[in-house]
Amino acid sequence: MSDSALFSTYARYPITLVKGKGSRVWDDQGKEYLDFMSGLAVANLGHVPDAVKAALVSQLDELWHVSNLFHIPGQEKAARLLVDNSCADAVFFCNSGAEANEAAIKLARRYHQKLKGNERYEIITFTQSFHGRTLATLTATGQDKVKEGFLPLPQGFVHVPLHDLPALEAAITDKTAAIMLELVQAEGGVIPVDQEFLRAVRALCDRHGLLLIVDEVQTGMGRTGKLFAYEHYDVEPDIFTLAKGIGSGFPVGAMLAKEHVKPAFVPGAHATTFGGTPIAMAVVAATIETMLKENVAEKAAAASEYLIAQLQEKLAGLPNVDQVRGKGLLIGILCNAPAGDAIAELHKRGLLVVPAGPNVIRLLPNLLVTNEEIDTAVGLIAAVLTEQAAAKAAQ
């Protein structure tokens, strides 16, 4: 809208959503959509999950905000749920994925400079990665498009191609503090990390005294069919980050670390005004408890197997589809031409999907999606891509 009071930082779709429940959302005209975006991997339990709503409503009658200068019981409860169900020993709560990754970067540097007594500060990341929009996290991101117009960028970040082990080894110097990566490059095209490569990265970190940071902002909280994506790899990070699905739509982030890294953060080393408020912690605890009680990660794994099988069957032989790839319910359909028109047409037909780079249709249904909803979505995708292939052949 030309008369909007908002900055034009988003190329918004021509849809205004006003209501959601489960896998469905409705726009301001009353049109219903099947949501295979989940707010970009946020509504992992579906829209307005009952147990999380009840916890939020209850907390609204008690206490909304208190400074982190006081003890907040909800933080202890939510942190304990995360620690007891992961490899981590400590949690720092914040408000977003970018803040969580900022905290991880700061913790890695401070670990070396304050605990290990060296001057290491560089973080190695990978091309096509995405780690956030703050100055540090966009510099960590391995995509030039997010950096345009923001020079000069902070020092201390080195990028190498994903799965290029010799390049990674060559990039390690006496300045290197950590290696940071996503286990599925979601914004970079839905590219899963190879298991042997991650094991080699872990070995390099151990050999050189580096920290391994895993960005689980999009892959965490059951999205890949495990509560955390690192569980697929038989490798444990020293630090990992969460956001998106941890709050069921409420803005929450978290940075988690192992015991040997924990002492690097002392009072005054890092802080936040709004991180870990009583409201946010009620939502986080209810989200995690629901996921554990209802075996949501296991259900996501089963739904993923069915969705991928249906996509491979229905899209087989289409000349405009190169590959179906991903992990869990983070799936990309790689097309051999820009996918924007297909995505727009799917929206018109009532299916919400999102790109992951110019040629990839990204699917992010909630983790409790049904086979019937999957059938509907795959039918729409197959119809649109088939029609597009036929139209191109007729040219």
PyMOL commands that set and color helices and strands:
alter all, ss='L'
color gray80, all
select helices_A, chain A and resi 38-41+50-60+73-84+97-116+135-140+144-146+165-171+195-208+229-232+244-247+262-264+278-293+296-315+340-348+371-394
alter helices_A, ss='H'
color red, helices_A
select strands_A, chain A and resi 17-21+24-27+32-35+90-94+122-126+157-160+176-182+184-185+191-192+211-215+239-242+253-257+321-327+330-335+351-352+354-355+360-363
alter strands_A, ss='S'
color yellow, strands_A
deselect
rebuild
show_as cartoon
